[in-house]
Amino acid sequence: MSGQKTNQELIELKADMIKYALEIGQIFELNLDFTDDSIKNVEKILSEIHDEYVSTKNDEGLNGVAIQFGFYIMETIEQNHGKVWFERNHKDFGENSFPFYWNEMTLFPIGWCQKRIFDGPDDNIWPKYKIVVIEKRTE
C-alpha cells in the first residue's frame, strides 16, 4: 500500500469538509487547531450532538457532521504523525466508508464519528484516537 495517493477530488472534498468542521468548532467555542489534544474538543462537540440527537431523534445532517469531523481527524493525524492516503470506498465496508490508510493500518475516522453521534458515550473517540494513533506511534 505504500506509494498510494489520494485522488484530487477526495483531497478537495476533505478540505471543504474540514472548513465546516472548523465552523462548527467556532459555534461550540472549542479550539480545533489540528493538535492531538484538539480531538478531545471534537469528542465534546460530538457528545453534545449525540445528546441533541437523543432528545430530538432528528438525524438530519448528522452523517454530514460525522464526515466533516472524520476528515478533521484524518487531517490531524496527517499533520502530526505522517503521510496517509484514503479512498472513498472499501471492499468490506462499502461505499462512502472512506478507509484511511496510515501506519500499516486501515482506520475509519468517519465511522468513529458516526458511532459516537448515534450510539453515544461508549463510542467516545478520544480513547480510540489515543490508543490507535498516539500510543501506536510511540511503540
C-alpha positions in Angstrom: 0.0 0.0 0.0 3.0 2.4 0.3 3.2 4.9 -2.5 -0.5 5.2 -2.9 -2.0 8.6 -3.2 -5.4 10.1 -2.6 -7.1 11.4 -5.7 -7.5 15.1 -6.1 -11.3 15.1 -5.9 -11.1 13.5 -2.5 -8.4 15.9 -1.3 -10.7 18.8 -2.3 -13.7 17.1 -0.6 -11.7 16.7 2.6 -10.6 20.4 2.5 -14.2 21.5 2.1 -15.5 19.2 4.9 -12.8 20.4 7.3 -13.9 24.0 6.8 -17.3 23.0 8.0 -15.9 21.2 11.0 -13.9 24.3 12.0 -17.1 26.4 11.7 -18.9 24.0 14.0 -15.9 24.3 16.4 -16.4 28.0 16.5 -20.1 27.7 17.2 -19.3 25.5 20.1 -16.4 27.8 21.1 -14.0 25.0 21.1 -10.5 25.2 19.6 -9.8 22.9 16.7 -6.1 23.6 15.9 -5.1 20.2 14.4 -3.2 19.1 17.5 -3.7 15.7 19.1 -5.4 17.3 22.1 -7.9 19.0 19.8 -9.5 15.6 19.3 -10.8 16.0 22.9 -12.7 19.0 21.7 -14.1 17.0 18.7 -15.3 14.5 21.3 -17.0 17.3 23.3 -18.8 18.5 20.2 -19.9 15.0 19.1 -21.1 14.4 22.7 -23.3 17.4 22.6 -24.6 16.5 19.1 -25.4 13.0 20.4 -27.3 14.4 23.4 -29.4 16.6 21.0 -30.0 13.6 18.7 -31.2 11.5 21.7 -33.6 14.2 22.7 -35.0 15.1 19.3 -34.5 11.8 17.3 -33.7 14.1 14.4 -30.8 12.6 12.4 -31.0 15.1 9.6 -27.5 16.3 8.6 -25.7 14.2 11.2 -24.0 11.9 8.8 -22.6 15.0 7.2 -21.3 16.2 10.5 -19.6 12.8 11.0 -17.9 13.1 7.6 -16.7 16.6 8.5 -15.2 15.6 11.8 -13.8 12.3 10.4 -11.9 14.3 7.8 -10.7 16.7 10.6 -9.3 13.6 12.4 -7.6 12.4 9.3 -6.0 15.8 8.7 -4.9 15.9 12.4 -3.2 12.5 12.0 -1.5 13.6 8.8 -0.2 16.9 10.2 1.1 15.3 13.4 2.0 11.7 12.5 3.0 11.4 8.9 1.7 10.8 5.5 -1.5 9.0 4.8 -3.9 8.3 2.0 -7.6 7.5 1.8 -10.2 6.5 -0.7 -13.9 6.7 -1.0 -15.0 3.0 -0.8 -13.8 -0.1 1.0 -14.3 -3.6 -0.3 -15.7 -4.8 3.0 -17.3 -1.7 4.4 -18.8 -0.4 1.2 -19.5 2.9 -0.5 -18.5 6.1 1.2 -16.8 4.4 4.1 -13.6 6.4 3.4 -10.9 4.0 4.6 -7.9 5.9 5.8 -4.5 4.1 5.5 -1.9 5.1 8.0 1.0 3.4 9.8 0.1 0.0 8.1 -3.4 0.2 9.5 -6.8 0.9 7.9 -8.8 3.4 10.1 -12.3 4.6 9.7 -12.5 8.0 11.5 -15.8 8.9 9.8 -17.2 5.7 11.2 -15.9 6.6 14.6 -17.7 9.9 14.4 -21.0 8.3 13.2 -20.9 5.7 16.0 -20.2 8.5 18.6 -23.1 10.6 17.3 -25.7 7.8 17.1 -24.5 5.3 19.7 -23.3 7.6 22.5 -20.5 7.7 25.1 -19.5 4.1 24.7 -18.0 5.1 21.4 -16.0 8.1 22.7 -13.5 8.9 20.0 -10.7 10.2 22.3 -9.7 6.8 23.7 -9.7 5.3 20.2 -7.6 8.1 18.9 -5.2 7.9 21.9 -4.7 4.1 21.6 -4.7 3.8 17.8 -2.8 6.9 16.9 -0.8 8.4 19.8 0.2 5.1 21.6 0.7 3.2 18.4 3.1 5.8 17.2 5.3 5.6 20.3 5.7 1.8 20.3 
